C-alpha cells in the first residue's frame, strides 16, 4: 500500500505527491488474534472512514528484525550515509505518512522489543534526528498502548508518565514531530490485575459472559475515542 521506492539508499527524498492523507499504522504483537491486533484493525477502520489512506505495518508479519546491525550504520557519524535496503524502505514509509499510529501491548511500562528495535534501526541518526531541520518535522503520532492493569491501579498514573516521557519527549518531539499523544488503554486482561498498597500484585478471577463483553466494548470505545480525537486534531492542524 506504500509507494514503490525509486530513490537510492541515501534518503534524498520528497514527500508523497498524492493529496490524500496517509496514516502509517504500526502493529507490534506476535499474534494476529490478540487484542492488540484487534485494536489496530479497528483503528484502521476509523482512519479509513475519516478519509485516510492506510499503510499497515505489522512488524511480526513482515518479519522485521529489531536488531541493529552494521549495515544500518556503516558510518554512524555520517548523516548522509547509505542505510541498509530494509531500513531505507521503512524510512520511505514514514516519510510517505502524514500521521503515524503505533499499537502495542505495554511491557514493563515500555514498548515491546520489536517496536523499540524498529525505532532504533529506522529512526536513525541523519534521518530522524541529527539535523537542524528534522525530516519528520510536522508529523503527528498516536501511541496506543494496551495495559493489563485495571484503571484504578495506582501504577497507572506512573505508567502514563513514563510512557509520555519516553515516547513523546524522548522520541517523537526529539525527532521533530509536532504532536505526540499517548493513549493508555487499561483493563486489557481477562483477569483483572492491580497492585495493592503493600505492592503485592492481585490477580482476580477471569471475567466471562456479559461482563467480559462489556469490558472489551469499553476498551473499544476508549480506543475509538483516542483515534477520533487524533483525527479531529489533524483536521484542525491542516
N, C-alpha and C positions, 0 to 999 in steps of 0.2 A: 504494500500500500504506500510505501515511500518511494520517492523518485530515484531512478537509477543514477548511480554515481558516475559523473562524467569528468571528474577532476582528478588530478594527480594527488598522491598522498600528502602533499604539503598543506592542505586545507585552505587554499586561497579561494574561498567560496563566497557565494552571494546567497541571499535569502531566496526562497522559492518564488517562482514567478506568478503562481496562481493567486487569485484574490480570495480564495477560500481559506477560512481559518483552519489550522491544523492542530490537533491535540495528539501528543505522544503519550500513550498510556503504558506505563511500565509496571509489569506484574512480577513480584518476587515470591513465588511459592512453588514448591515441587509437586503439588497435586492439583490437577485440574478440577477435582470435585471439592476443593477446600472452600471455606467461607471467604477466604481472601480472593480466590479466583471468581467466586460468585459476585463479590462486591465489585471487582474490576469489570466484570461483564455488565453489571448494572450501570456502572459509571460510563461505560462506552455507549450504552443505550441513551443515557441522558445527554451526553455530549453530542451524539449524532442528531438527537431530536432538537438540540439547540443550534444545529447547522454546521457543526464541526466535521471536518474530515478526520477520521481517527486512524492513527498508526499504532497498532497494538504490538507491544514488545513484551513477549513472555520470555523472560530470561532463561528459565529452565527449559522450556520447549524448544528454544532456539539454540540450546547447548552453549550458552555463554560461559566462558571460563573466567572466573573472577580473579585469577592470579595475575598480578603484574609480571611482565617479562621484559627482557632486554629489547625485543623488537618494538615494544610500546614506547620505550625511552632509550633510543640508541645514543642520544647525547642530551641528557636532561637539561643542561643549561642553554641549549639552542632552542629558542622559541619557534624557529622556522623548520624544525626537524621533520623528517618524513615519519609519520606514525605507522604502525602496522596496518595492514589492509583491513583487518577486522575492526580495529578501533576507529579507523578513518570512516568506515561505513556507519558506525554508531554515531560518530560526530555529525555526519550528514543528517541523520535522523533528528538529532537535537536541533540543528540549525534550521531544518525544514519545518519545525514545530513552532507555533506561536505560544502554546502553553504545554506544560508537562504535568501529568498526573501519575504519581507513584503510589502503588497499592501494595501493602506488605504486612506481615504479622510483626508485632513488636517483640523482639528478642532481647532480653537483658536491657530494657529501656533503650534500645537502639534498633537499627535495621538489620535484616539477615545478611550473612556474609556475601551472598551473590549480588545483592543490591549495593553494598559497600564496595565490592570489587568492581562493579560497573562504574561507580563514581570514581574510584581510584584510577582505573585504566582509561576511561573515556573522558572524564573531566580533567584532562591532563594539563600540565604546565605548557603555556604557549597557546593553548586552545581555550580552556575555560577560565584561566587566570594567568597572571604574569604579564598582562598588557595594560597600557594606560587606558585603552578603550576595550573593555571585555567583549568578546564575540557574542556572548549570551546576554548582552545588555538589553534590558527592557522586557525580557521574557518573564512569564509568571509560572509558578509551580504550586501544586497542591499535593501534600503528603497525606495519604490516608493510611493510618496505622491501626491495625486490629489488635486489641489487647485483651487478655483473659481476665484481668482484674475487673471486679464489679465497680460500678460508678461511685459507690460510697466508700471504696477502699482508700485509706489515707495516702497510699502510694501514688495514686493517680495524679495528684497535683504536682508532685515532684517529677513524675514521668513526663507530664506535659511540658514542664520547664526544661528538662533535659533534652527532649526531642526538639523543642523550638530553638534552644541554644545551639544544638549540634547541627540540625538540618537547615534552619533558617539563617542564623547568624554565621555559623561556621562553614556552611557550604553555599547555599543559594545566594545570599547577599554578597558574600565574598567573591562570587563569580559573576556578579553584575545583574542578577535577577531583580526586577522592580518590585516583585511581591512574592512572598513565600508564606503559605498557610499550612499549619499542621492540624489535620483533623483526626483527633484521637477517638477511636471507636471502642469503648469499653464493653464488657459483658459479652465477649465473643466466644466464651467457652460454654459447653453444655453443663459443666459442673461449676457452679459459682465459686470464685476464688477471691479471698480477701485476706489482708494481714491484720491481726488484732493488735491491741495496744502494747502487748509484750513482744511483738514482732513475729508471732507464730503464723504460719500460713494455714488458713482454714479452707478446706475444700468441702463444699456441700454436696448434696445428692444431685444427680443429673436431672435436669428438667425434662419433661416429656409432655406430649399431647398439646393441649391448648396453651399451656404456659410456655412451652418451647416455641410454638408458632408465634406467640405474642412477643417473646424475647427477640426473635430474629426479625420479625416485622418492624420492631422498634429500631433495631440496628440498621435495617434497610432504610428506614425513614431518616435516621440521623446521617447516614452516608449520602442519601439523596440531597438532603439539605446542604451539606458541605459542598457538593458538586454544583447545585443550583446557585448557591451564593457566589461561588467561584466564577461561574459563567456570567452571572449578573454583573459582577465587578469587572469582568473582562469587557463587557459591553460598554460600561461607563468609561473605562480606560481608553477604549477605541474611539 
